[in-house]
Amino acid sequence: MRPEIRAEIDRVIAGFRQECLRVLGETETLRGRLPEPAEGWREYFTRRIYTALLKYKEEVEALVEAHLTAEKRARPQP
């Protein structure tokens, strides 16, 4: 695997991790200030984290495409 691909994977994972930590860090503040959402707090925060994950979907797709392209180029042609 090319080092650039590995670096991009690390960046995407770190970004998603940071987003999860940010959302979960808001739980105490929001639960203290707002009424409980109709779906409940568990579903509310789960949905927010899932939505954050979807933001990274295109980046993950681009990573996979770049990796597959690099593999294809690296294979000797018959």
RAWO-V234502 format. One record per backbone hydrogen bond with DSSP energy under -1.0 kcal/mol. NH is the residue of the N-H (numbers start at 0). CO is the residue of the C=O. Records with the same first field share a line. If there is no record, write none. Layout:
NH = CO ; CO
//
This chain:
5 = 1
6 = 2
7 = 3
8 = 4
9 = 5
10 = 6
11 = 7
12 = 8
13 = 9
14 = 10
15 = 11
16 = 12
17 = 13
18 = 14
19 = 15
20 = 16
21 = 17
22 = 18
23 = 19
24 = 20
26 = 23
29 = 25
30 = 26
31 = 27
32 = 28
33 = 29
39 = 36
43 = 39
44 = 40
45 = 41
46 = 42
47 = 43
48 = 44
49 = 45
50 = 46
51 = 47
52 = 48
53 = 49
54 = 50
55 = 52
56 = 53
59 = 55
60 = 56
61 = 57
62 = 58
63 = 59
64 = 60
65 = 61
66 = 62
67 = 63
68 = 64
69 = 65
70 = 66
71 = 67
72 = 68
73 = 69
74 = 70
//
